[in-house]
Amino acid sequence: MCSYTSRAAALALLVGALACSDRPPGTAPDAAGGPNVLSTAPNPELLARSLALALGDPAFRAHVKGELDRSPFREHKLPFQRFLAGALATMARRSGLATADLAGAADRAIPLEMYLPVPEHRRSWTGDANLLVATAVADHDPPVAFDLQGNRQVLDAERPPATPVIALVPVETDFATAPARIGGDFLFPWPPPPPTSPATPGLYLTKAHFVDDFEGWLKGSPEFEVHILGQKAQTDSLTDYQCAGERQAAPYYFDQNALDWSGSVMLFSKVQLDAYNAAHPGQNIRVFVVEDDDTACEIKANRDIVGNLFKAVDGAYKALTAGNDSSNTVAKLFKRANAIQKLWAAVASFINTNDELVGTAVEDAVVGISYPGYNWIVKGENNATNGWLSLAMK
């Protein structure tokens, strides 16, 4: 076994090898012509450059295209660390790194996935050398990209380039669940979730529209989730009682990857709602929407940002920003109710990117605007209208 000193020496040699490579890295546009010191980059950059250099080999490039095309996962994603296990020798040889060093960098990196996030790039890339490999850890960060000669550049965070891009980004996909292809890029988990019985009473979402996908282009399609927030014990804080999302089992399975969705997904069962009301008399629930970045059905966001969102929306509508079951003998209704809770105890992760907070739902009669077929408005930061929902008790 190598000693700590010998490992440090090996890393020093690795840095030297990168610095002396016959394919020196280029410079970032904002570096004023100065050299890019790759040795100071986070692991994803080293791995992205190694993958880009390996893709300079036409045979390896054809192999990668075939693996991406065959992937049954949404957007044809591949788990990078698992892929690397079979491609380690080629990537190490092409990048000039020792296989142990490259494997160690992958082991130390956070779990990554690789794919072409832009649909037009997936359609147009034929396996040729007109290709970039880009990485970014935080959503909406400017992606760092490498061409097939290992030259580094920084891309626009909001607009993808014309050149096809393979992304190397933190994992969003549940690769443990084997999906089945239905057609094209439209994939469902396998086995497909059984349809929700309309006889199961509860609060349902039947339609949703959002004004933006709240997802940087390097991260592909959005992953919207709907959370039910309510009083935490007997405190003045909120907690998350239920989530509907793409990795949830039925009846809470909800997969919206575009701006519009229609169907029927339970958000909170009548049993759950009755139990909540019994434990929290006079308190009500919020319907809260996020665009998940990395950790399914776990809200990760800055506490101040969440608090300011609720403060702005509650202030604008006199705290009539929650809801509850208002069903009677004539109709089943989910109507506006007073929101007492003011705080949300969320902690930003230092590994995963923060989720995008789409907003909290407010009944259209309270907001004073309406959209045909919808009855709740999603209000986000600074009280911006970010979407509208159709909510119903069944």
One Martini backbone bead per residue (centre of mass of N, CA, C, O) as a GRO file, in nm:
protein
  394
    1MET     BB    1   0.098   0.035   0.021
    2CYS     BB    2   0.072   0.357  -0.002
    3SER     BB    3   0.178   0.636   0.107
    4TYR     BB    4   0.111   0.956   0.167
    5THR     BB    5   0.368   1.062   0.025
    6SER     BB    6   0.335   0.906  -0.244
    7ARG     BB    7   0.061   1.027  -0.316
    8ALA     BB    8   0.156   1.319  -0.329
    9ALA     BB    9   0.364   1.268  -0.552
   10ALA     BB   10   0.161   1.169  -0.763
   11LEU     BB   11   0.002   1.434  -0.778
   12ALA     BB   12   0.237   1.608  -0.869
   13LEU     BB   13   0.278   1.452  -1.134
   14LEU     BB   14  -0.002   1.507  -1.245
   15VAL     BB   15   0.024   1.812  -1.266
   16GLY     BB   16   0.271   1.803  -1.450
   17ALA     BB   17   0.138   1.651  -1.683
   18LEU     BB   18  -0.071   1.866  -1.745
   19ALA     BB   19   0.129   2.105  -1.794
   20CYS     BB   20   0.299   1.916  -2.027
   21SER     BB   21   0.105   1.879  -2.230
   22ASP     BB   22   0.037   1.860  -2.582
   23ARG     BB   23  -0.265   1.951  -2.461
   24PRO     BB   24  -0.331   2.236  -2.371
   25PRO     BB   25  -0.516   2.426  -2.202
   26GLY     BB   26  -0.714   2.667  -2.223
   27THR     BB   27  -0.900   2.965  -2.199
   28ALA     BB   28  -1.091   3.164  -2.044
   29PRO     BB   29  -1.265   3.442  -2.135
   30ASP     BB   30  -1.199   3.578  -1.827
   31ALA     BB   31  -0.858   3.539  -1.827
   32ALA     BB   32  -0.690   3.730  -2.010
   33GLY     BB   33  -0.497   3.486  -2.132
   34GLY     BB   34  -0.458   3.306  -1.911
   35PRO     BB   35  -0.389   3.030  -1.759
   36ASN     BB   36  -0.514   2.713  -1.696
   37VAL     BB   37  -0.542   2.552  -1.377
   38LEU     BB   38  -0.647   2.234  -1.346
   39SER     BB   39  -0.546   2.152  -1.056
   40THR     BB   40  -0.776   2.357  -0.922
   41ALA     BB   41  -1.000   2.194  -1.008
   42PRO     BB   42  -1.259   2.024  -0.990
   43ASN     BB   43  -1.324   1.706  -1.062
   44PRO     BB   44  -1.525   1.747  -1.303
   45GLU     BB   45  -1.315   1.882  -1.489
   46LEU     BB   46  -1.113   1.652  -1.517
   47LEU     BB   47  -1.324   1.450  -1.625
   48ALA     BB   48  -1.420   1.614  -1.869
   49ARG     BB   49  -1.145   1.629  -2.011
   50SER     BB   50  -1.096   1.326  -2.031
   51LEU     BB   51  -1.345   1.269  -2.205
   52ALA     BB   52  -1.276   1.457  -2.439
   53LEU     BB   53  -1.009   1.324  -2.520
   54ALA     BB   54  -1.130   1.042  -2.573
   55LEU     BB   55  -1.330   1.154  -2.805
   56GLY     BB   56  -1.094   1.176  -3.021
   57ASP     BB   57  -1.170   0.883  -3.059
   58PRO     BB   58  -1.367   0.739  -3.289
   59ALA     BB   59  -1.431   0.469  -3.146
   60PHE     BB   60  -1.516   0.589  -2.874
   61ARG     BB   61  -1.735   0.774  -2.984
   62ALA     BB   62  -1.914   0.547  -3.092
   63HIS     BB   63  -1.956   0.412  -2.821
   64VAL     BB   64  -2.092   0.648  -2.675
   65LYS     BB   65  -2.328   0.684  -2.866
   66GLY     BB   66  -2.443   0.399  -2.829
   67GLU     BB   67  -2.493   0.420  -2.521
   68LEU     BB   68  -2.682   0.664  -2.533
   69ASP     BB   69  -2.893   0.545  -2.731
   70ARG     BB   70  -2.952   0.285  -2.536
   71SER     BB   71  -3.061   0.439  -2.320
   72PRO     BB   72  -3.359   0.408  -2.106
   73PHE     BB   73  -3.333   0.682  -2.003
   74ARG     BB   74  -3.400   0.983  -1.953
   75GLU     BB   75  -3.229   1.144  -2.205
   76HIS     BB   76  -3.007   0.925  -2.221
   77LYS     BB   77  -2.873   0.840  -1.959
   78LEU     BB   78  -2.560   0.807  -1.766
   79PRO     BB   79  -2.361   0.660  -1.537
   80PHE     BB   80  -2.048   0.758  -1.504
   81GLN     BB   81  -1.895   0.571  -1.304
   82ARG     BB   82  -1.995   0.313  -1.447
   83PHE     BB   83  -1.883   0.378  -1.728
   84LEU     BB   84  -1.580   0.413  -1.647
   85ALA     BB   85  -1.513   0.117  -1.577
   86GLY     BB   86  -1.509   0.051  -1.909
   87ALA     BB   87  -1.317   0.337  -1.986
   88LEU     BB   88  -1.049   0.389  -1.831
   89ALA     BB   89  -0.813   0.323  -2.022
   90THR     BB   90  -0.882   0.521  -2.250
   91MET     BB   91  -0.896   0.784  -2.080
   92ALA     BB   92  -0.611   0.767  -1.966
   93ARG     BB   93  -0.451   0.756  -2.231
   94ARG     BB   94  -0.568   1.023  -2.364
   95SER     BB   95  -0.495   1.210  -2.094
   96GLY     BB   96  -0.224   1.104  -1.938
   97LEU     BB   97  -0.326   0.919  -1.711
   98ALA     BB   98  -0.353   0.738  -1.450
   99THR     BB   99  -0.579   0.510  -1.365
  100ALA     BB  100  -0.574   0.565  -1.057
  101ASP     BB  101  -0.621   0.872  -1.074
  102LEU     BB  102  -0.889   0.866  -1.227
  103ALA     BB  103  -1.041   0.684  -1.030
  104GLY     BB  104  -1.001   0.870  -0.783
  105ALA     BB  105  -1.152   1.116  -0.895
  106ALA     BB  106  -1.425   0.968  -0.924
  107ASP     BB  107  -1.454   0.883  -0.624
  108ARG     BB  108  -1.443   1.190  -0.511
  109ALA     BB  109  -1.674   1.247  -0.661
  110ILE     BB  110  -1.968   1.312  -0.730
  111PRO     BB  111  -2.233   1.195  -0.856
  112LEU     BB  112  -2.263   1.122  -1.209
  113GLU     BB  113  -2.392   1.236  -1.527
  114MET     BB  114  -2.449   1.152  -1.882
  115TYR     BB  115  -2.542   1.380  -2.155
  116LEU     BB  116  -2.771   1.529  -2.387
  117PRO     BB  117  -2.967   1.805  -2.293
  118VAL     BB  118  -3.021   1.885  -2.592
  119PRO     BB  119  -3.241   1.784  -2.820
  120GLU     BB  120  -3.095   1.882  -3.080
  121HIS     BB  121  -2.830   1.736  -3.016
  122ARG     BB  122  -2.945   1.447  -3.016
  123ARG     BB  123  -3.038   1.464  -3.319
  124SER     BB  124  -2.756   1.578  -3.464
  125TRP     BB  125  -2.559   1.384  -3.344
  126THR     BB  126  -2.334   1.142  -3.520
  127GLY     BB  127  -2.025   1.114  -3.388
  128ASP     BB  128  -1.862   1.346  -3.421
  129ALA     BB  129  -1.612   1.608  -3.347
  130ASN     BB  130  -1.855   1.803  -3.292
  131LEU     BB  131  -1.765   1.861  -2.957
  132LEU     BB  132  -1.862   1.883  -2.611
  133VAL     BB  133  -1.756   1.901  -2.261
  134ALA     BB  134  -1.963   1.965  -1.975
  135THR     BB  135  -1.960   2.147  -1.652
  136ALA     BB  136  -2.172   2.170  -1.347
  137VAL     BB  137  -2.291   2.199  -1.026
  138ALA     BB  138  -2.463   2.451  -1.049
  139ASP     BB  139  -2.736   2.584  -1.131
  140HIS     BB  140  -2.660   2.841  -1.366
  141ASP     BB  141  -2.385   2.791  -1.411
  142PRO     BB  142  -2.117   2.829  -1.591
  143PRO     BB  143  -2.006   2.624  -1.815
  144VAL     BB  144  -1.745   2.395  -1.841
  145ALA     BB  145  -1.552   2.342  -2.137
  146PHE     BB  146  -1.441   2.080  -2.375
  147ASP     BB  147  -1.263   1.987  -2.618
  148LEU     BB  148  -1.094   1.728  -2.802
  149GLN     BB  149  -0.811   1.890  -2.704
  150GLY     BB  150  -0.869   2.028  -2.401
  151ASN     BB  151  -1.001   2.295  -2.431
  152ARG     BB  152  -1.101   2.575  -2.250
  153GLN     BB  153  -1.440   2.690  -2.167
  154VAL     BB  154  -1.706   2.931  -2.131
  155LEU     BB  155  -2.042   2.919  -2.103
  156ASP     BB  156  -2.355   2.991  -2.133
  157ALA     BB  157  -2.603   2.956  -1.890
  158GLU     BB  158  -2.877   3.011  -2.089
  159ARG     BB  159  -2.722   2.929  -2.369
  160PRO     BB  160  -2.665   2.713  -2.599
  161PRO     BB  161  -2.473   2.590  -2.821
  162ALA     BB  162  -2.439   2.463  -3.138
  163THR     BB  163  -2.263   2.271  -3.015
  164PRO     BB  164  -2.250   1.980  -2.902
  165VAL     BB  165  -2.335   1.853  -2.562
  166ILE     BB  166  -2.178   1.690  -2.302
  167ALA     BB  167  -2.285   1.618  -1.985
  168LEU     BB  168  -2.134   1.665  -1.646
  169VAL     BB  169  -2.346   1.588  -1.374
  170PRO     BB  170  -2.534   1.572  -1.127
  171VAL     BB  171  -2.741   1.351  -1.004
  172GLU     BB  172  -3.108   1.284  -1.091
  173THR     BB  173  -3.114   0.981  -1.140
  174ASP     BB  174  -3.272   0.662  -1.102
  175PHE     BB  175  -3.069   0.385  -1.174
  176ALA     BB  176  -3.229   0.154  -1.005
  177THR     BB  177  -3.459   0.212  -1.214
  178ALA     BB  178  -3.603   0.036  -1.462
  179PRO     BB  179  -3.687   0.125  -1.770
  180ALA     BB  180  -3.919   0.190  -2.042
  181ARG     BB  181  -3.968   0.221  -2.369
  182ILE     BB  182  -4.206   0.404  -2.571
  183GLY     BB  183  -4.075   0.665  -2.727
  184GLY     BB  184  -3.807   0.798  -2.785
  185ASP     BB  185  -3.782   1.021  -2.499
  186PHE     BB  186  -4.030   0.864  -2.373
  187LEU     BB  187  -4.038   0.781  -2.028
  188PHE     BB  188  -4.089   0.511  -1.793
  189PRO     BB  189  -4.127   0.353  -1.532
  190TRP     BB  190  -4.036   0.022  -1.407
  191PRO     BB  191  -4.311  -0.029  -1.339
  192PRO     BB  192  -4.588   0.113  -1.393
  193PRO     BB  193  -4.800   0.303  -1.246
  194PRO     BB  194  -5.084   0.279  -1.113
  195PRO     BB  195  -5.383   0.385  -1.120
  196THR     BB  196  -5.571   0.610  -0.966
  197SER     BB  197  -5.828   0.595  -0.764
  198PRO     BB  198  -6.116   0.790  -0.747
  199ALA     BB  199  -6.206   0.662  -0.459
  200THR     BB  200  -5.970   0.813  -0.339
  201PRO     BB  201  -5.951   1.032  -0.107
  202GLY     BB  202  -5.855   1.379  -0.185
  203LEU     BB  203  -5.594   1.575  -0.298
  204TYR     BB  204  -5.580   1.708  -0.635
  205LEU     BB  205  -5.400   1.711  -0.937
  206THR     BB  206  -5.496   1.803  -1.292
  207LYS     BB  207  -5.332   2.078  -1.346
  208ALA     BB  208  -5.037   2.239  -1.513
  209HIS     BB  209  -4.863   2.564  -1.519
  210PHE     BB  210  -4.556   2.711  -1.638
  211VAL     BB  211  -4.344   2.986  -1.729
  212ASP     BB  212  -4.106   2.789  -1.649
  213ASP     BB  213  -3.841   2.544  -1.594
  214PHE     BB  214  -3.608   2.616  -1.386
  215GLU     BB  215  -3.367   2.520  -1.593
  216GLY     BB  216  -3.076   2.453  -1.692
  217TRP     BB  217  -2.956   2.332  -1.991
  218LEU     BB  218  -2.748   2.123  -1.863
  219LYS     BB  219  -3.004   1.974  -1.693
  220GLY     BB  220  -3.242   1.971  -1.873
  221SER     BB  221  -3.515   1.863  -1.766
  222PRO     BB  222  -3.755   1.908  -1.557
  223GLU     BB  223  -3.843   1.855  -1.187
  224PHE     BB  224  -4.136   1.852  -1.067
  225GLU     BB  225  -4.277   1.942  -0.740
  226VAL     BB  226  -4.524   1.860  -0.481
  227HIS     BB  227  -4.584   2.015  -0.167
  228ILE     BB  228  -4.686   1.953   0.172
  229LEU     BB  229  -4.736   2.205   0.407
  230GLY     BB  230  -4.691   2.230   0.770
  231GLN     BB  231  -4.706   2.211   1.088
  232LYS     BB  232  -4.458   2.190   1.336
  233ALA     BB  233  -4.613   2.070   1.549
  234GLN     BB  234  -4.628   2.358   1.787
  235THR     BB  235  -4.505   2.554   1.596
  236ASP     BB  236  -4.393   2.828   1.363
  237SER     BB  237  -4.332   2.596   1.164
  238LEU     BB  238  -4.244   2.415   0.884
  239THR     BB  239  -4.334   2.109   0.709
  240ASP     BB  240  -4.301   1.802   0.532
  241TYR     BB  241  -4.564   1.571   0.443
  242GLN     BB  242  -4.572   1.574   0.112
  243CYS     BB  243  -4.487   1.417  -0.207
  244ALA     BB  244  -4.492   1.489  -0.561
  245GLY     BB  245  -4.319   1.267  -0.793
  246GLU     BB  246  -4.107   1.075  -1.003
  247ARG     BB  247  -4.008   0.890  -0.728
  248GLN     BB  248  -4.292   0.813  -0.662
  249ALA     BB  249  -4.539   0.640  -0.555
  250ALA     BB  250  -4.828   0.533  -0.574
  251PRO     BB  251  -5.033   0.823  -0.587
  252TYR     BB  252  -4.748   1.028  -0.612
  253TYR     BB  253  -4.704   1.018  -0.910
  254PHE     BB  254  -4.504   1.283  -1.079
  255ASP     BB  255  -4.444   1.385  -1.437
  256GLN     BB  256  -4.303   1.698  -1.517
  257ASN     BB  257  -4.122   1.817  -1.833
  258ALA     BB  258  -4.305   2.067  -1.875
  259LEU     BB  259  -4.522   2.336  -1.872
  260ASP     BB  260  -4.740   2.108  -1.924
  261TRP     BB  261  -5.017   1.941  -1.741
  262SER     BB  262  -5.220   1.634  -1.728
  263GLY     BB  263  -5.441   1.467  -1.481
  264SER     BB  264  -5.389   1.249  -1.177
  265VAL     BB  265  -5.276   1.356  -0.851
  266MET     BB  266  -5.195   1.292  -0.539
  267LEU     BB  267  -5.114   1.504  -0.253
  268PHE     BB  268  -5.353   1.437  -0.028
  269SER     BB  269  -5.508   1.260   0.180
  270LYS     BB  270  -5.784   1.240   0.377
  271VAL     BB  271  -5.641   1.102   0.607
  272GLN     BB  272  -5.411   1.306   0.633
  273LEU     BB  273  -5.586   1.560   0.670
  274ASP     BB  274  -5.741   1.472   0.921
  275ALA     BB  275  -5.492   1.425   1.099
  276TYR     BB  276  -5.386   1.712   1.081
  277ASN     BB  277  -5.637   1.863   1.194
  278ALA     BB  278  -5.635   1.716   1.471
  279ALA     BB  279  -5.328   1.811   1.545
  280HIS     BB  280  -5.402   2.117   1.392
  281PRO     BB  281  -5.590   2.333   1.502
  282GLY     BB  282  -5.630   2.607   1.277
  283GLN     BB  283  -5.460   2.481   1.063
  284ASN     BB  284  -5.280   2.476   0.749
  285ILE     BB  285  -5.205   2.423   0.408
  286ARG     BB  286  -4.947   2.400   0.168
  287VAL     BB  287  -4.880   2.452  -0.180
  288PHE     BB  288  -4.558   2.344  -0.304
  289VAL     BB  289  -4.321   2.440  -0.561
  290VAL     BB  290  -4.058   2.259  -0.726
  291GLU     BB  291  -3.732   2.238  -0.876
  292ASP     BB  292  -3.546   1.970  -0.895
  293ASP     BB  293  -3.195   1.893  -0.880
  294ASP     BB  294  -3.114   1.610  -0.691
  295THR     BB  295  -3.321   1.560  -0.444
  296ALA     BB  296  -3.578   1.375  -0.399
  297CYS     BB  297  -3.820   1.508  -0.205
  298GLU     BB  298  -3.598   1.742  -0.111
  299ILE     BB  299  -3.569   2.037   0.028
  300LYS     BB  300  -3.321   2.274  -0.110
  301ALA     BB  301  -3.273   2.580   0.066
  302ASN     BB  302  -3.264   2.894   0.146
  303ARG     BB  303  -3.401   3.023   0.424
  304ASP     BB  304  -3.433   3.324   0.339
  305ILE     BB  305  -3.571   3.279   0.066
  306VAL     BB  306  -3.819   3.134   0.173
  307GLY     BB  307  -3.909   3.347   0.379
  308ASN     BB  308  -3.941   3.580   0.170
  309LEU     BB  309  -4.155   3.449   0.001
  310PHE     BB  310  -4.374   3.425   0.222
  311LYS     BB  311  -4.377   3.722   0.307
  312ALA     BB  312  -4.471   3.841   0.036
  313VAL     BB  313  -4.730   3.672  -0.005
  314ASP     BB  314  -4.870   3.716   0.268
  315GLY     BB  315  -4.873   4.029   0.247
  316ALA     BB  316  -5.046   4.050  -0.021
  317TYR     BB  317  -5.287   3.829   0.114
  318LYS     BB  318  -5.331   3.818   0.424
  319ALA     BB  319  -5.259   3.500   0.463
  320LEU     BB  320  -5.438   3.368   0.215
  321THR     BB  321  -5.211   3.093   0.146
  322ALA     BB  322  -5.392   2.856   0.207
  323GLY     BB  323  -5.553   2.529   0.276
  324ASN     BB  324  -5.872   2.336   0.267
  325ASP     BB  325  -6.130   2.145   0.349
  326SER     BB  326  -6.469   2.253   0.202
  327SER     BB  327  -6.665   2.038   0.213
  328ASN     BB  328  -6.996   1.929   0.123
  329THR     BB  329  -7.302   1.803   0.027
  330VAL     BB  330  -7.256   1.931  -0.270
  331ALA     BB  331  -6.931   1.977  -0.247
  332LYS     BB  332  -6.589   1.942  -0.339
  333LEU     BB  333  -6.343   2.141  -0.157
  334PHE     BB  334  -6.055   2.360  -0.212
  335LYS     BB  335  -5.976   2.624   0.006
  336ARG     BB  336  -5.907   2.894   0.142
  337ALA     BB  337  -5.661   2.984   0.402
  338ASN     BB  338  -5.497   3.042   0.680
  339ALA     BB  339  -5.155   3.146   0.744
  340ILE     BB  340  -4.947   3.105   1.025
  341GLN     BB  341  -4.695   3.017   0.919
  342LYS     BB  342  -4.341   3.155   0.876
  343LEU     BB  343  -4.145   2.908   0.870
  344TRP     BB  344  -3.839   2.747   0.721
  345ALA     BB  345  -3.631   2.456   0.775
  346ALA     BB  346  -3.381   2.510   0.559
  347VAL     BB  347  -3.087   2.356   0.401
  348ALA     BB  348  -2.814   2.410   0.239
  349SER     BB  349  -2.620   2.244   0.021
  350PHE     BB  350  -2.271   2.170  -0.052
  351ILE     BB  351  -2.337   1.970  -0.298
  352ASN     BB  352  -2.607   2.033  -0.380
  353THR     BB  353  -2.822   2.195  -0.545
  354ASN     BB  354  -3.051   2.424  -0.540
  355ASP     BB  355  -3.366   2.461  -0.542
  356GLU     BB  356  -3.630   2.569  -0.724
  357LEU     BB  357  -3.865   2.819  -0.640
  358VAL     BB  358  -4.168   2.850  -0.763
  359GLY     BB  359  -4.408   2.813  -0.528
  360THR     BB  360  -4.711   2.924  -0.383
  361ALA     BB  361  -5.040   2.852  -0.343
  362VAL     BB  362  -5.318   3.060  -0.458
  363GLU     BB  363  -5.617   3.152  -0.477
  364ASP     BB  364  -5.768   3.324  -0.729
  365ALA     BB  365  -5.962   3.500  -0.550
  366VAL     BB  366  -5.722   3.633  -0.397
  367VAL     BB  367  -5.549   3.743  -0.636
  368GLY     BB  368  -5.749   3.834  -0.896
  369ILE     BB  369  -5.691   3.589  -1.091
  370SER     BB  370  -5.755   3.398  -1.401
  371TYR     BB  371  -5.771   3.061  -1.547
  372PRO     BB  372  -5.879   2.845  -1.755
  373GLY     BB  373  -5.900   2.547  -1.557
  374TYR     BB  374  -5.813   2.717  -1.301
  375ASN     BB  375  -5.766   2.792  -0.916
  376TRP     BB  376  -5.445   2.826  -0.878
  377ILE     BB  377  -5.167   3.031  -0.782
  378VAL     BB  378  -4.821   3.068  -0.845
  379LYS     BB  379  -4.610   3.215  -0.599
  380GLY     BB  380  -4.311   3.384  -0.581
  381GLU     BB  381  -4.073   3.573  -0.586
  382ASN     BB  382  -4.195   3.885  -0.542
  383ASN     BB  383  -4.487   3.779  -0.630
  384ALA     BB  384  -4.459   3.602  -0.866
  385THR     BB  385  -4.597   3.456  -1.151
  386ASN     BB  386  -4.532   3.090  -1.217
  387GLY     BB  387  -4.838   2.976  -1.214
  388TRP     BB  388  -5.097   2.711  -1.254
  389LEU     BB  389  -5.372   2.534  -1.090
  390SER     BB  390  -5.560   2.224  -1.039
  391LEU     BB  391  -5.767   2.184  -0.754
  392ALA     BB  392  -5.907   1.883  -0.585
  393MET     BB  393  -6.161   1.723  -0.432
  394LYS     BB  394  -6.238   1.347  -0.413
   0.00000   0.00000   0.00000
